[in-house]
């Protein structure tokens, strides 16, 4: 099985925290959709050449961004028609990212008609002042209305993103956000700390002293509250930032954490087939021009044994199951156990059968733990 990711980089406006590749050049959307369809034609044999251990059945499709919900009905139809033509119609999970204010009756009908059965929505917060701070286009009430529209049309598998750690945000206010999310009862919730990524508008604001990041103790407390509250009402904490009702894990995102191959289409999209990874140029105009010339504008990295081991460490250790020791070559297994011993003694990691995992106590410093498990 394999995953298909399609990147739609267009946004009506830029959020101050976002470091994903996106653009406001909406006049290029038509040409971009045509280029996506052409890239599918050029790369339909990605899983069979040169490694020869596939073909792969596309199990999941994820249309992310950017803001995919900015596409018109015609653009959606063209995109999905070509996906079915090129990769078949066997996907069991088809996800589209949406902004709450884009969820109109027309959009919902288009999603349903194209077989979309899962929606990921960027709620972020239910406080309108914080939404304005982020430069989000929607207001809190629109999240509730969007979820109602989707469910009423039969799209009941809904994920929402929440964000904590805003400047001057109180713990009580964060708890109110979580409570509101729980009341909406989505199948899946992703919770992230507000990050000050270099080069973003938010990072520049912090550098100029316009905003101040919350302290680590408060951030940790907010993360702990998120885990406690969601687990108390039946959500499973199955990945560092992700929570799900039983049976509703994101199958596509799990591909990134369990070594499942995937193909990425579009500007800045990544692909992986266990033997190599590649990423397209992060420039819409260059992408369209190169695809028009019949060339994939990608950088390719070949994956050797050590790189593959490092990939497993930094992905599988994010999950509640952890990394399977039996799947590792002896030299990597011994290296991993030797470097994890101190963390195990401190209660930050533990073994469970043939798996090594990060404990709840270690989750907040998971990046540092995984860094120490990497073989340089």
N, C-alpha and C positions, 0 to 999 in steps of 0.2 A: 504494500500500500504506500501511497505517497500523497503529499499535499501540494496544492497550487495556491500561490499568493499573487495577487494582482494589486499593484500600487497605483492609487489615484492621487496624485500630488496636489490637486487643486483645492484651494481654500478661498473663501470670500474675504477672510482677514486672518492675520497671524496672531496666535495666542503668545503671550510673552514668555512662556516657559518652554515652548516646543523646540526641540532640536532635530526632529525628523525632517527629511527633505520635503518641502512643499513650495508652492508658488501661487500667486494671485493672478497669473496670466490665463484667465478663463477663456480668452479668445483662441487658445491653442487646444482646447478640449477635443474638438472634432478631429483634428489631425492626430492628436495623441491616441484617441480610441482606435483610429485606423492603424497607427503604429503598433499598438498592443496586439491587434489581430494579426498583423504581419509578423510580429515577434513569435506568436504562437506557431505560425506556419514554419518559421525558421528553426524553432526549437522543439518541435513535437517529438523528436527522437532523443531528447536530452537524457532520458533514463536508459536508453538502450545502446547509445554510442558514447564513449568507446568501451565502457566497462562490461557490457554484455550479460549482466546478471539480472536484468529486468526483462520485459517491460513492466512498468508499474501501473497499477490501477489508481486513479485519482480518487482518494477517499474523502478528502476535504478541500473546500475552496474558501479562501478568505480574501475579501476585497477590502483593503485598508487604505489609509491615507496619512496626511491629507484629509479630505472630506469627500468620500465617495457619494454621500447623499446629495452632493451638488450636481451630479450628473442628471441629464434629462432622461425622460422615458426612452426616447430613441437611442440615446447613448448606452443606457443600460441594456436595452434589447439587443443592440449590435454586439456589445461585449459578451453577453451570456450566450447568444446564438453561436458565436464563434468558439466560445469555450466548449460548448456541447459538440460542435462539429469537429473540433480538434482533439479533445480529450475524452469524449464520451459523456454519458449521463449517469455515471455510477456513484457520484459523490453522495455520501450520507449526511454530511454537515456542510451547509453553505452559509457563510457568515458575511454580513456587510456592516461596516461601521457607519453610524449615522450621527448627525448632530440633532438634538431634540427639536430645534426650530425648523428643521427640514422635513420633519415627519408629517407630511400632508396625506390626505386620502389618495391622491394620485401617486405619490411615492410608494405608499404601502401596497397599492394595487400592483404596481410595477414589480416590486420585490416578490410578491406572492406569485405573480404570473411567471417569474423566472426561477421559481423553485427555492427561493431563499427561505431557510427555516431557522435561522439564528441571526439576531441583531446585537451588535455591541454598541452601546451608547455612552458618549462622554458626558456624564452628568457632572462630575468633579466635586460639586458642592451644591447644597440647597440654600445657600446664603447669597442673595442677589448682589450684595456689595462685594463679596469675594469673586463672584463671576465677572463683575465689571472690572475688578482688579486684574483678572487673568486675560481680559479682552475677549471673553467668550461672548458669542452672539445671542445665546438663549438666556431666558430667565428660569428660575427654579420651577415655576408652575408648568412650564412647557415639558419638563421631564415626565411629570405625572400624566399629562395629556397624551404625550407620544406613546408611552407604555400602554395606555388604554386603547389607542388606535391600533397598535400592533397586535395586541391580544384579541381585540374585537375582529381582526381580519384573519386570525388563526396563527400568527407568529407568536408563539408563547415562550420560546426559548430565548430569553433576553438577558444580556449581561450589561451591567453598568459599571463605569469607572468612578471611583471616589478618590479624592486627594486630601491629604492632611499636611499640617506643618506650615500653614500660611503665616506671614508675619503678623504677630500679635494675636494669633488665633488662640482661644482658650480651650482647655480640655472639655469643658461643658458644651461649647459650640460644636466641637468635633463629635461628641456623643450624640448631639441632636441630628447631625448629618447621618450618622450610622443608623439611628432610630428611624429616620425618614426612609432611608434605603430599605431597611428591614420591612417597614410597613408596605412598601411597594412590592415586596416579595419577588425580586428577580431570581432567576435560576442560578445566576452567577454574579459575583461581585469581585472586581479587581481594586485593590487599595494601594495607593502609592504616596510616598512622601514627596512634597513639592521639591524639585531639584533645581539647582542653580547651574545649569549647563553652560559651559563657556561659550560665548558668542551669542547667546540668546539675549533678548531684551531684558529679561529678568536678571540675568547675570550682570549686565551692564548697570542696571539699577542698583544692585548690591554694591558693585565696585564704586559707584558714585555716592554711596551712603544714603540712598533714597529709601532703601528697605534693609531690614536686618533679618537674617535667618534665625529661626527658633533654635534654642539650645538642644544638645543631644539628649539630655535627660527628658525633656518634654516630648521630643520626637519619639523616643523609645516608649514613653508612657502611652502616647497616642497609638502606636503600633500594637502594644499589648492590649489596649482597650478594644481595638479593632478585632483582634483575634478572639478575645474573651466574648465579646458581644455576639459575633457571628457564630462562633462555635456553640454558644449557649442556645441559639435558636435553630440549630440543626445543620449549619453549613459546615462542610469539610474543608479544612485548610490544607489543600493538596499541593501548593507551590508557594514560594515565599510571599508573593503578592496576590495570590488568587484563592478564592473561596467558592465553593459550589454546593448546591443542593445535591443529594445523592443521585447519581446517574447523569449529571449534567456538566461534567468536566469539559473544558474546551478541547475537543479532539485535535483541532488544527494546531493550537498553541502547544499542546502536548507533544506534537511532532518535533518541535524545537528542543524539547527536554528529554526525549527518549530515542534520539538518533534515527528518526524517520526521515528519509529523503524528501526534499521539496524543491519545487521550481518556482522562482520568482520572476514575474513579468513587470516591465515598466521601469521608469527612471528610478535609480537608487535601489531597486529590488535585488534581494540576495537569493541565491540558489545553492543547493547542497545535495550531493549524491554519494557521500561517504568517501569517494576518491578525490573529490575536489570541491571547492566552493568558489562561487563567482558573484560579482556584484556589478550591476549596470551603472553607467555614469549618472551622477546626481545633477542632471541638467536636462530639462524638458526639451529645449531646442536641439541640443546635441543628440539626445536620444532619438527624436523624431527624424532628424537628418540622417543619422547613421543607419537606422532601421530602413529608411527609404532607399538607402544604397545597398540593402541586403546584408548589412554587417551588424553583429551584436556588439554594442559598445560596452564591453565588460572587461574587468580585470579578473584573472583566474589565479587561484592559489591551489597547488597540489597538496594533498593531505597525506603525510607520512604517518607511521605508527605513533610517534610521540605526539604529533599534533592531534591525532584522533583521540588519544588518551586524554590530553588536555581539554579537548572539546567535551568529552564525557564528564570530566570533573566539574567543569563550569556550567554544565546544563543539568545533568542528572542530580547533582547535589542540591539543586534548587527545589527538588520535589520532596514530598513527604515520604516517599519510599527510599530515596537516596540512590546510590550507585551500586550496581550488582557486581560484587567482587568476583564471582565465578566467570563473568564475561571478559575479565581482564587477563592479559598475559601475565605470567608469573612475575616478571621483572617490574611491571607496573603495579600489580597488586601489592608486592612487597614494599615498593616505594610509597604507595598510598598509605598503607597501614603504619609504616614507620613514621611518616610525617603527621599522621592523625593521632598518634598515641597520646601526646600531650593534651590535645583537645578532648580526647575521650576521658582522660584522667580528670579533666576540669569540668566534665559534664556538658561540654559544648558539642560533642559528637557521640554517637553510639552505634554499635552493631546490632543488627536484628536479622538473625539467620545469616544468609549470604549477602546481606546488604549493609552498607555503611551510610549513615545519614547524619545530618546536622540536627541537633535537638532544638527544641523551642528556645532554650537558653542561648543557643548559639546563632539563632536566626538573624539577630540584629547586626552581628559582625560577620555575616555569611561571606561577604566579598573578601574579607581578610582571610577567612578560613580557606576558601577555595583557592585564593592566591598562593597559599602555602602548600597546597596539594598539587600545584602545577609543576611539571618537570621542565626546567629551562635548559 
